[in-house]
């Protein structure tokens, strides 16, 4: 982890396209301004963590649905073979 000290009005550049500026410092609260390409997602960490949890849950659900479909398809094939 890179740790930097910045004062209000100072900036940090990430890559060539992301600029983070310290807008204000008020006690324990720091206001940041972030300039980034529209294609770059910028979220507070707690929002990012919730998005990740939702994505994992959706992927697990999709896997379960796929597994259920495969089981039903296998059973249908087995039933179809018996009927012949």
Residue, then its C-alpha position, 0 to 999 in steps of 0.5 A: x500500500x502506498x501512503x501519501x500525505x496531501x493537503x487541501x488542493x493537492x492532487x494524486x494521479x493514478x495511471x494517466x487518466x485518474x486524478x484525485x484531488x483533496x478538496x477539503x479537510x474538516x476534522x476526521x473527514x476528507x472530501x475528495x474529488x475524483x476525475x476518471x474516464x466514464x468507463x472507470x467505476x468509482x465507488x465507496x468501498x462499502x458500496x463496492x463490497x456490496x456489489x461484489x457480494x451481490x455478484x458472487x450470490x448471482x454467480x452461485x445462483x446461476x451455477x445452481x440453476x445450471x446444475x438443476x437444468x442439467x439434472x432435469x435434462x439428464x432425467x428426461x434423456x433417461x426417461x426418453x431412452x426407457x420409452x424407446 
